[in-house]
Amino acid sequence: MKIAEALQQRADLTRRIEQIKQRLRSNAKKQEGTEPAEDPAELLSELTRCLDEEESLITRINLTNSHTKVEGETLTALLARREKLRKHAETLLAFCEEASATVDRYSAKEIRILSTVDVRTLRKECDRINAEHRRLDAVIQAANWKYDLK
């Protein structure tokens, strides 16, 4: 199985676990003299099976990522860098939006509100970071379909 397939299975398990949690909440109580729509004991058993499977899959994915080298670095390191780039770009973009927002003045006597940074330069930096994020994401996605899960 390729890493990408394992990631898809993990996503499916995550959705399944969330569905079971909702079904458990829906069947946590019943009216006296009635039966719940689903047996909570069966749901709890299914939850345990799914969580065990998810744990095993995550362990194998993490082990594979930590032992697989791409561009001279482990996939774990590349994933961390991709996440850092995403957060950095999101933060810069939000800052640029705030810094470039205009503040209406109703008369020339009101205080002028000015940006504290050069928004154009900051947006170029944000574009550069986003480009690196996209490049790194493509490398990671390719590796996910290339390498087998350990």
Backbone bond lengths (Angstrom), bond angles and torsions (degrees), N, CA, C in turn:
res aa  C-N    CA-C-N  psi(-1)  N-CA   C-N-CA  omega(-1)  CA-C   N-CA-C  phi
1 M - - - 1.452 - - 1.532 108.15 -
2 K 1.326 115.87 135.61 1.456 122.23 177.88 1.537 109.75 -78.73
3 I 1.323 115.79 159.25 1.469 120.57 179.11 1.524 110.13 -57.71
4 A 1.328 116.87 -41.91 1.469 120.59 -178.41 1.524 111.50 -60.55
5 E 1.319 116.91 -38.66 1.465 120.04 178.08 1.522 110.90 -66.14
6 A 1.324 115.95 -39.65 1.470 120.15 177.22 1.521 110.91 -64.18
7 L 1.335 116.35 -38.66 1.466 119.81 177.69 1.523 111.41 -64.58
8 Q 1.318 116.51 -37.68 1.467 120.23 176.69 1.522 110.62 -65.70
9 Q 1.329 116.43 -42.42 1.463 120.01 177.27 1.523 111.00 -62.03
10 R 1.331 115.93 -41.15 1.468 119.70 178.83 1.532 110.41 -61.98
11 A 1.326 116.91 -42.79 1.467 120.17 178.42 1.522 110.44 -62.97
12 D 1.320 117.04 -41.21 1.471 120.65 177.34 1.524 110.56 -62.17
13 L 1.331 116.66 -43.63 1.466 120.35 178.81 1.525 111.10 -63.58
14 T 1.310 117.13 -40.74 1.465 121.10 178.95 1.527 109.80 -60.46
15 R 1.337 117.05 -45.11 1.470 120.21 177.54 1.527 110.97 -63.38
16 R 1.336 115.82 -42.27 1.467 120.40 -179.87 1.528 110.26 -61.96
17 I 1.314 117.50 -43.53 1.467 121.45 179.85 1.524 110.09 -62.40
18 E 1.323 117.95 -42.00 1.466 121.06 177.87 1.529 111.02 -62.72
19 Q 1.327 116.69 -39.61 1.467 120.28 177.99 1.524 110.58 -64.49
20 I 1.328 117.18 -42.82 1.465 120.98 178.81 1.518 110.17 -63.14
21 K 1.326 117.52 -41.15 1.464 120.60 178.00 1.528 110.86 -59.51
22 Q 1.328 116.63 -43.09 1.468 120.61 178.24 1.525 110.65 -64.70
23 R 1.323 116.25 -43.08 1.473 119.99 179.24 1.525 110.90 -64.54
24 L 1.317 117.19 -36.04 1.467 120.07 176.48 1.525 110.64 -64.11
25 R 1.346 116.54 -44.12 1.469 119.66 177.77 1.528 110.77 -60.55
26 S 1.313 116.29 -39.36 1.469 120.51 -178.55 1.522 112.12 -69.38
27 N 1.326 116.83 -22.13 1.463 120.39 -177.21 1.525 112.44 -114.89
28 A 1.313 117.38 20.52 1.463 121.33 -178.23 1.524 111.86 -75.29
29 K 1.312 116.50 -26.89 1.462 120.86 -179.18 1.515 109.05 -133.87
30 K 1.308 115.18 156.30 1.464 120.95 176.64 1.514 109.10 -143.09
31 Q 1.272 114.10 156.64 1.457 119.41 176.53 1.523 108.20 -75.55
32 E 1.313 116.23 142.23 1.451 120.87 179.63 1.524 109.72 -55.31
33 G 1.319 115.70 132.50 1.464 120.83 179.11 1.525 113.80 87.93
34 T 1.327 117.96 1.22 1.473 120.80 177.94 1.524 109.36 -121.41
35 E 1.293 115.66 169.21 1.461 122.00 176.85 1.522 109.02 -111.29
36 P 1.317 117.91 147.73 1.468 119.63 176.47 1.532 109.74 -66.77
37 A 1.303 116.66 156.96 1.464 121.40 -179.66 1.524 110.97 -61.84
38 E 1.339 116.86 -34.50 1.459 121.75 178.80 1.514 109.10 -133.12
39 D 1.334 115.97 150.44 1.453 121.93 -179.83 1.534 109.09 -75.21
40 P 1.340 117.77 114.49 1.463 120.37 179.97 1.529 113.28 -58.38
41 A 1.321 118.13 -33.36 1.465 120.84 179.59 1.538 110.37 -63.65
42 E 1.326 116.65 -40.78 1.470 120.04 177.51 1.530 110.63 -66.95
43 L 1.318 115.80 -40.82 1.464 119.42 178.15 1.523 111.10 -63.44
44 L 1.331 117.26 -41.95 1.465 120.99 178.67 1.528 110.99 -64.08
45 S 1.315 116.48 -38.76 1.457 120.96 177.44 1.531 110.70 -65.02
46 E 1.324 116.67 -43.05 1.462 121.25 177.68 1.529 110.69 -64.41
47 L 1.334 116.72 -39.59 1.462 121.12 177.52 1.531 110.46 -59.73
48 T 1.321 117.06 -45.82 1.460 121.59 179.54 1.523 110.91 -60.89
49 R 1.337 117.43 -44.06 1.467 121.02 178.49 1.532 110.84 -60.71
50 C 1.319 116.18 -46.05 1.468 120.39 -179.16 1.522 111.40 -64.59
51 L 1.331 117.36 -42.69 1.466 120.91 179.40 1.528 111.52 -64.56
52 D 1.342 116.51 -39.81 1.466 119.96 177.10 1.523 110.48 -63.62
53 E 1.317 116.88 -43.11 1.461 121.34 179.13 1.531 110.69 -64.87
54 E 1.330 115.80 -41.24 1.461 119.95 178.47 1.533 110.80 -63.33
55 E 1.321 116.64 -44.08 1.467 120.59 178.88 1.524 111.06 -58.79
56 S 1.309 116.70 -46.02 1.460 121.36 179.88 1.526 110.87 -62.34
57 L 1.304 116.49 -44.00 1.459 121.20 -179.36 1.531 111.29 -65.22
58 I 1.328 117.23 -44.42 1.464 121.15 179.16 1.529 110.34 -62.74
59 T 1.317 116.89 -40.65 1.464 120.82 178.15 1.523 110.27 -60.68
60 R 1.326 116.46 -46.83 1.466 120.19 -179.58 1.532 111.46 -65.55
61 I 1.322 116.91 -39.78 1.473 120.35 178.02 1.526 109.85 -63.02
62 N 1.324 116.59 -47.06 1.464 120.41 -178.90 1.530 111.84 -64.03
63 L 1.328 116.85 -41.15 1.467 119.86 177.18 1.523 110.73 -62.68
64 T 1.314 116.32 -43.81 1.463 120.68 178.80 1.523 110.30 -62.29
65 N 1.328 116.93 -46.61 1.469 120.80 -179.92 1.525 112.02 -61.89
66 S 1.320 116.73 -35.72 1.461 119.08 -177.69 1.530 112.77 -78.57
67 H 1.336 117.76 -16.22 1.462 120.96 -179.87 1.527 113.20 -107.56
68 T 1.308 117.75 -7.98 1.458 121.28 -177.39 1.521 109.45 -95.80
69 K 1.327 115.40 124.39 1.473 120.68 -179.61 1.521 109.78 -102.95
70 V 1.324 114.84 132.25 1.461 123.37 176.19 1.519 106.33 -135.99
71 E 1.309 116.60 131.46 1.474 121.37 -177.58 1.531 111.70 52.38
72 G 1.339 115.95 34.84 1.461 120.64 176.43 1.520 115.24 80.08
73 E 1.332 117.14 3.59 1.470 120.71 179.52 1.520 109.51 -131.22
74 T 1.325 115.74 158.90 1.456 118.86 177.55 1.525 109.72 -72.72
75 L 1.319 115.08 155.65 1.463 118.95 175.50 1.521 110.66 -60.30
76 T 1.329 117.01 -33.49 1.470 120.53 178.08 1.523 110.51 -58.63
77 A 1.330 116.63 -45.01 1.469 120.83 179.66 1.531 110.44 -65.71
78 L 1.337 116.60 -40.81 1.472 119.80 179.03 1.528 111.28 -65.08
79 L 1.323 116.64 -39.17 1.471 120.38 178.21 1.526 110.80 -64.04
80 A 1.326 116.21 -40.99 1.470 120.17 178.29 1.523 110.52 -64.04
81 R 1.337 116.56 -42.12 1.462 119.79 179.25 1.528 110.59 -65.25
82 R 1.331 117.07 -41.51 1.469 120.09 178.49 1.526 110.82 -59.74
83 E 1.319 116.53 -43.23 1.466 120.64 179.01 1.527 110.83 -64.06
84 K 1.333 116.64 -41.55 1.472 120.52 177.66 1.525 110.43 -61.24
85 L 1.323 116.86 -45.15 1.464 120.96 179.58 1.529 111.11 -61.64
86 R 1.331 116.69 -41.71 1.473 120.42 179.15 1.526 110.78 -61.05
87 K 1.337 116.39 -47.62 1.460 120.45 -179.58 1.524 111.51 -64.69
88 H 1.333 116.19 -40.55 1.456 120.69 -179.26 1.526 110.02 -62.76
89 A 1.337 116.54 -47.55 1.467 120.86 -179.33 1.528 110.98 -63.64
90 E 1.320 117.91 -43.32 1.471 121.03 179.17 1.524 110.78 -60.70
91 T 1.324 116.73 -43.17 1.459 120.93 -178.82 1.523 111.14 -66.60
92 L 1.336 116.58 -45.32 1.469 119.91 178.49 1.519 111.47 -62.16
93 L 1.323 116.65 -41.73 1.461 120.17 -179.81 1.530 110.73 -63.07
94 A 1.317 117.21 -44.94 1.469 120.54 178.79 1.535 110.23 -63.16
95 F 1.327 116.77 -39.84 1.459 121.17 178.26 1.527 110.39 -64.43
96 C 1.334 117.04 -43.14 1.468 121.16 178.24 1.524 110.91 -61.57
97 E 1.311 116.43 -42.00 1.460 120.14 178.69 1.521 111.00 -60.60
98 E 1.316 115.20 -43.21 1.469 119.80 179.97 1.531 110.54 -68.81
99 A 1.325 116.64 -42.53 1.464 120.87 -177.17 1.528 112.31 -69.20
100 S 1.328 117.17 -28.13 1.465 119.91 -177.17 1.528 112.86 -94.91
101 A 1.314 117.01 -5.57 1.469 119.47 178.70 1.524 109.69 -65.96
102 T 1.305 114.69 134.52 1.461 118.42 -179.75 1.523 110.03 -86.38
103 V 1.315 113.83 148.46 1.461 120.68 177.17 1.524 106.16 -113.74
104 D 1.313 116.38 119.60 1.461 120.50 -178.01 1.529 111.17 -69.11
105 R 1.323 113.25 137.38 1.466 119.77 173.79 1.520 106.65 -115.92
106 Y 1.294 115.29 139.25 1.455 119.28 -177.26 1.525 112.63 -98.96
107 S 1.316 115.32 -11.83 1.467 118.72 174.90 1.528 108.23 -155.03
108 A 1.306 116.73 161.14 1.456 121.72 -178.71 1.528 111.90 -67.93
109 K 1.318 117.25 -15.36 1.465 121.03 -178.74 1.532 112.22 -82.37
110 E 1.327 116.95 -14.66 1.465 118.89 179.93 1.523 110.24 -72.70
111 I 1.308 115.29 153.86 1.460 121.55 -179.69 1.528 109.11 -67.82
112 R 1.345 115.47 134.97 1.462 120.74 177.07 1.526 108.58 -82.25
113 I 1.310 115.59 137.56 1.464 122.03 176.30 1.524 107.09 -105.96
114 L 1.337 115.62 123.06 1.456 121.15 -176.29 1.522 110.80 -118.75
115 S 1.310 115.47 153.58 1.456 121.23 176.64 1.524 109.73 -69.16
116 T 1.314 116.22 146.73 1.464 120.96 179.76 1.527 112.22 -90.59
117 V 1.337 116.88 -5.44 1.467 120.90 -177.45 1.520 110.18 -138.14
118 D 1.329 115.86 165.85 1.456 122.24 173.09 1.535 106.73 -83.71
119 V 1.312 115.82 100.20 1.468 121.65 -173.89 1.529 110.67 -62.11
120 R 1.332 117.27 -40.08 1.469 120.27 -178.79 1.528 110.88 -58.84
121 T 1.312 117.60 -45.94 1.461 121.95 179.17 1.524 110.98 -64.77
122 L 1.314 115.59 -41.49 1.459 120.21 -179.85 1.524 111.06 -65.86
123 R 1.331 118.13 -38.01 1.473 121.37 177.25 1.532 110.98 -65.64
124 K 1.331 116.98 -36.84 1.472 120.11 176.66 1.527 110.10 -63.80
125 E 1.312 116.39 -40.89 1.465 120.81 176.85 1.527 109.98 -63.56
126 C 1.298 117.00 -41.27 1.465 121.78 177.75 1.534 110.21 -62.11
127 D 1.321 117.35 -42.76 1.471 121.73 177.38 1.526 110.81 -61.60
128 R 1.343 116.78 -41.31 1.459 120.76 178.56 1.524 111.23 -63.31
129 I 1.319 116.05 -42.89 1.470 120.98 179.58 1.530 109.87 -65.17
130 N 1.330 117.11 -43.51 1.464 120.23 178.33 1.525 111.70 -61.96
131 A 1.325 117.92 -39.26 1.462 121.44 178.05 1.526 110.49 -63.20
132 E 1.322 116.96 -42.92 1.461 120.81 177.69 1.522 110.40 -64.95
133 H 1.324 116.77 -38.80 1.467 121.08 177.40 1.523 110.28 -61.23
134 R 1.335 117.57 -45.65 1.468 121.15 179.77 1.529 110.96 -63.42
135 R 1.342 117.05 -42.49 1.461 120.66 179.09 1.527 110.70 -61.67
136 L 1.334 115.83 -46.91 1.453 121.04 -179.15 1.529 111.05 -65.14
137 D 1.317 116.94 -38.84 1.459 120.87 178.06 1.533 110.36 -61.92
138 A 1.320 117.43 -41.09 1.466 121.02 178.34 1.532 111.09 -63.66
139 V 1.322 116.86 -39.73 1.468 121.19 177.84 1.526 109.92 -63.10
140 I 1.324 116.23 -44.96 1.471 121.24 -179.07 1.525 110.50 -65.33
141 Q 1.329 116.80 -44.92 1.468 120.09 179.63 1.522 111.15 -61.36
142 A 1.317 116.97 -41.86 1.471 120.44 178.31 1.530 110.32 -62.24
143 A 1.334 116.64 -43.01 1.465 120.51 179.40 1.523 111.09 -64.17
144 N 1.329 116.65 -37.09 1.466 120.46 -179.99 1.524 111.49 -61.13
145 W 1.328 117.48 -31.44 1.464 120.66 179.92 1.528 111.77 -92.61
146 K 1.316 117.36 -9.03 1.467 121.44 -178.01 1.513 112.51 -93.75
147 Y 1.345 116.70 -41.16 1.452 120.37 -170.64 1.522 112.72 -98.77
148 D 1.335 113.96 143.74 1.465 121.63 178.84 1.515 110.53 -82.29
149 L 1.312 115.32 148.78 1.458 122.27 176.55 1.512 109.32 -71.26
150 K 1.318 116.96 137.36 1.484 121.12 178.56 1.512 109.91 -79.29
